[in-house]
Amino acid sequence: MSLGLWLAMAFFSLVSAQNRNVWVEFPNTVNSNSVTVSFRPDGEPPEFMAVIVQTNDPMDAWQKDQRAAIERWRSEFATNRNARPPRTSPPPHTNYFEHANWVPFSTNLIVDLGPGDGKREILHSFRYKGETQSESWGGSSIVVRSRKPFIVITEPRAMVVSQPMIQLKGYSPVPLMSIRYDVLNQNGIVTRADQQGFVNDQYLDPVLFCFTTNYFTCYDIDLSPGTNAIVLYISDDAGNSINTNLVYVFTTASVASGPSLKPVWPEDGDSITGSAFTMRGDSE
């Protein structure tokens, strides 16, 4: 699967009994603790709207210190009326939807996602003119990931190679959106600029029900004799970016001899005619 440059978005509509729609759009993954949610009415616009942010992360072990994570969310709930307290087991019986903060409808709303990284649920509802209560709530998940991605290089395993071309392979524990690289020779001259790498495979986590580990390859990288620096530029689906330098030395000094060839046809001593022929053989 080749890597496409696209931004994953949650995009859906909330439909009322009068067939009034509001299209809601926000990214699936962000690298900060706030997000702009866009609302696009289809037909009559609502008069009021409300948004609630819910987290289950402390109970789902997204945070290492669950007690501290729960306390941060309780503190957040005290000052952020859009935040719902972290769910416990069993869930609280209080109907927090009754205490939602209703504001005049607008097409864009900056939503505070609360402290820490992890998964959230953005829930929203609308009231139309003349309505005193909401008919329904809709929503979707969003992931906050502020940590920069890291990569693991699996091939080539050796930093000194005897082949003039390599296939650079590795993986990242998070989905990748962009893989680019430059190649510089031992004199610091760029021999290949702004080349693209590709995601070959993705792991679908059956518990989280989302793609996590991405496996990638940078194909057919030509090396110059001597030391080569490969500068990788990586961006993940949350918009976090890193760059890293890899060094490979191309030399044939350790190669004692080339491969031996065993002729298959024509065999030694055969007589052939014509001005040209195709020779076949095996490498040993």
N, C-alpha and C positions, 0 to 999 in steps of 0.2 A: 504494500500500500504506500503510495507516494504521499509526501506531506503537502497538504494544502494550507495556505495562509488564510485562515478564517477565524472569526470570533464567535465562539459558542454563546448562544443567547437563549434564555427562557422566553418563549413567545407564545402567548395563549390569550383566550378571551373569556370574560365572565359574562354570562348571558342571564338576563332577568326574564321574568315571566312575560313581560311585554315585548320580548324579542329585541331588547336594547343591549348592545354589546360594548364592551370596553376592551380594547387590545392592550395587553400589558407586556412590556419588554424590559429585560435586564440581563446582564451577563450571568453565565453559570458559575464563573470563577472570577474573583477579584483579588488584588493584592493590598487592599486597604480596608479599613473598618467602616467605610461608608460607600454607598452606591447610588447612582441616579436611576430611578425607576421611571420609565416613560409610560404614559397612559394616552391611548388614542380612542376617543369615542367613535362608535359606528352608529350614527343616528343621534338621538337626543343625548346630550351630555349630562352626567350626573350633577347634582347640586353639591354633595359632600362625598368625602372619601376618608377611609381609615386604613392604616397599615400597622400590622403587628409583626415583630420579629421574634421568632421562637428558636431556641437552641436545645438540642438534646445532647450536645457534645460531652459535657462532664460525665454523663451516665454511659456514653458510648466510648469512653476512653480516648477521645480525641486529645484531651489534655493529660499530661503526666500527673499533675497534682490536682486531683478532682476536687478536693475540699477548697483549695484556693480558687479554682475556676468557678465553683458554685458561688463563692463569696463575691467574686468580681461581678458575676451576673446579678446578684442580689443588689449590689451597690449600683449597678447600671440601671436596674429597674426603678430605683428610688428617684432617679433624675431624668430618665428617658422614658416618656410615656409610650413610645413606640415599641419598647422592649418588653417581652413577656418573660417572667422568671423561668429559670431552667427547670425542666420537668424532672420529677423524682419518680420513684417507684414505690407505691402506686402513684399515678398522676394526681395532682391536686384537684379537688372538686370545685374550686372557685371558677366561675365563668368569666375569664378575663376579657372575653369579647364584649361583655356588657360595659367594660370600663375603657374601651378603645377611645383614642383621641381623634375625634372627627374634625376635619378641616375642610375649607372650601375646595372644590375640585380644581385641579390644575393638571396640565399635561406632563409636568415633570416634578418629581419629588425626590429630594436627597434623603435617603434613609440611613439612620445610624444602625450599624450591624452589631454593635457591642464589642467588648474587648476580646482579644485573643484570636488565634486562627481556628479554623474548623468549619463545620457545616451548620447552616441556618435554614430556617423556613421563613420565607417572606409571604405573609398572609395579607390579603386586602379585600376590601368590600366597598360598596357604593350605595348612596341614597339619592334617589331622584326627587324632583320637586314634589312636595306634598307627602313624602314618606317620612315616617317617624322612626322606622327601624329598618335594618338591613335584611334583605331576603336571603342572602347567602354569602359565604366567604370562599375565596379561591386562593391559590398560591402555588409556589414551587420552591425548590431548594436552591441555595447559593452557597459556595464554598469560599471562605476567606483563607488565602495562603500568601502570607507576606514573606516567608522565607525564600531565599534564592534557590534555584534548582542546583543539583549537583549531578555530575555524570560519572560513569565508570567505563573506562576503555577496556574492551576485551580482546581486540586484535588491532594491530600486531602485538604479540606479547613481548617480543624483544625490541629494544630500542636501536639495535644495530641489525640492519637487514642487508641481504645480498641481492635483492630483487629491485629493479628500478621503478616498480609500481606496487602500491599497496592498496588494500581495501581497509579503511579505518572503520571499526565497528565498536559499538558501545550501547549503553542503556541509561535511562534516567527513571527514577521512581515516580515521576509525574508526567502528564501529557506535555509534549513539546509542540510548539507552534512554528518555530523557525530554527533551522540549522544552517549556518553559513560558515565558510572558512576561507582563509588565505594561506598560501604556501610561500615561504621565503627560503632562499638558498643560504649557504654559509657566509655570503657577502652581504646579507641583509636585503637582497633584491627580491621583490615579489615576482614569483614565477607563475602563480595562479592566484587570481584575485576574485573575491566575492563569489565563491563556488557554493553550490547547494548540496546539502545532505538530505537524506530521506528516511522517514520512519517506515520500517519494514513490518513491524508487528506491534500489537498493543495487548496488554493483559487486562481482561475484563474481570474485575473483582466481584465474585458472586455474593459477597456480603454487602459491600458498599453499592453494588450494582452500577459501577462506573468504571471507565478506563483509568488505569493507574500507570504501571511501568510501560515505557515506550522504548523499543529497540530500534536503533538507527544505524545507517551505513553511509559513509562518504566514499563513493565509488571511484576507482581508477585514478588514484592520486600519483602523479609522476614525481619522482624524486630526482634531484640533481646530485651528482657525486659529492660526497662529503656530508656536512651537517645540514639538515633541513628542519625548519620550524613551521609547525602547523598551528595557526591561531584559530581556535573554534569560537564562534559566537552563537550562544544558545539562548532562546527565549521560550518560556513555558506558557501555558494557557491562561495564567493569571496576569501576564505582562511582566513577570520578573525576568531579568536578563543577567547573564554572566559571560565572561570570555576566559579562555584558558589556553596556555601554550603547551604544545607537545613537541618533543624533539626526537627525530629519527636520523640515524646516520646510515647513509647508503655507501657501502664499500664492498668490493670483491676481493679484498686482500686475503680473506680466510678461505676463499674458494680454491682448492688445489687443482681441480680440473673440471671440465664441463661434463655433461651427461654422455654416456657411451651409446652408440647407435648400432643396432643389429639389423642388417638388410633383410627384408622379406622377399622383395622382388625388384629387380632381377637378382638372382643368386650369383655368388662368385663363380665365374667361368661361363655364365650364360652368354649366348650370342644373340644380339638384337639388331634390328634394322630400323632405318628411319633417321630423320635429322633431330628428333627430340623424343624423350620418353619420360614417364612419371615414375619416380623411385619411391617405393614404400618400405617402411621399416618400423622397428620398435625401439623405444628408449629404455635403457637399462640403468 
